[in-house]
């Protein structure tokens, strides 16, 4: 990744365009034509698939990194919990994820808070399926203090299985940044392998913000 890579596409889009309000408890769209993509280095191939009658997003990355992101104002006072499912093919071995050289993840979901007049103080919480960090680990991204990482899953033990996540976004911003957040402005997903030069696939589905 390049400096500020975890935030750059969302920051630029959030600064340049207005967001679309989201209705409470409404699932986010899984049609990738409604998301926007930013390519960092190489390209992660994203496509829609149908599985058990449900539309999912499949990501395939081989020595590449690009992100899908969705501008959306979410009122966290009403719907603070983000839920989704994800699945991976494999992790990326013993990479040093707390360094710039190891900032790769087979699956990553992040939520973005736009701050400041022009959004240059944008902050992001990154939820990752880690290759080497212990489940539950938290750390500051190697490129910027404005991005904080949480390893929700770790290793290959559950590779190939759909796993469900549920995160209290307000609480995570409170613990990681020490700030109170009533709304966020965007969400992104990314499968990236540009630093490790390896290959990984991931699948994502069922993104929704819900009440407690």
RAMO-V877474 format. One record per backbone hydrogen bond with DSSP energy under -0.5 kcal/mol. CO is the residue of the C=O (numbers start at 1). NH is the residue of the N-H. Records with the same first field share a line. If there is no record, write none. Layout:
# RAMO-V877474
CO=NH / NH
This chain:
# RAMO-V877474
2=5
4=7 / 8
5=9
7=11
8=12
9=13
10=14
11=15
12=16
13=17
19=21
20=73
23=26
25=27
26=209
30=32
31=34
32=35
36=69
38=40 / 67
41=65
44=46
45=60
47=58
49=56
51=54
54=51
56=49 / 58
57=204
58=47
59=202
60=45
61=200
64=193 / 194
65=40 / 41
66=191
67=38
68=189
69=36
70=72 / 187
72=74
73=22 / 75
74=76 / 184
75=78 / 79
80=82 / 169
81=83 / 210
82=167
83=208
84=165
85=205
86=163
87=203
88=160
93=95
95=97
96=99 / 102
99=102
100=103
102=104
105=192
107=129
108=190
109=127
110=188
111=125
112=114 / 185 / 186
113=123
115=121
116=119
119=122
123=113
124=126 / 148
125=111 / 127
126=128 / 150
127=109
128=130 / 152 / 153
129=106 / 107
130=155
134=137
137=151
139=149
144=147
146=124
147=141
148=126
149=139
150=128 / 152
151=136
153=130
156=159
158=161
163=86
165=84
167=82 / 169
168=172
169=173
170=174
171=175
172=176
173=177 / 178 / 179
174=178
179=181
182=76 / 77
184=74
185=72
186=112
187=70
188=110
189=68
190=108
191=66
192=105
193=197 / 198
198=63
200=61
201=89
202=59
203=87
204=57
205=85
207=28
208=83
209=25
210=81
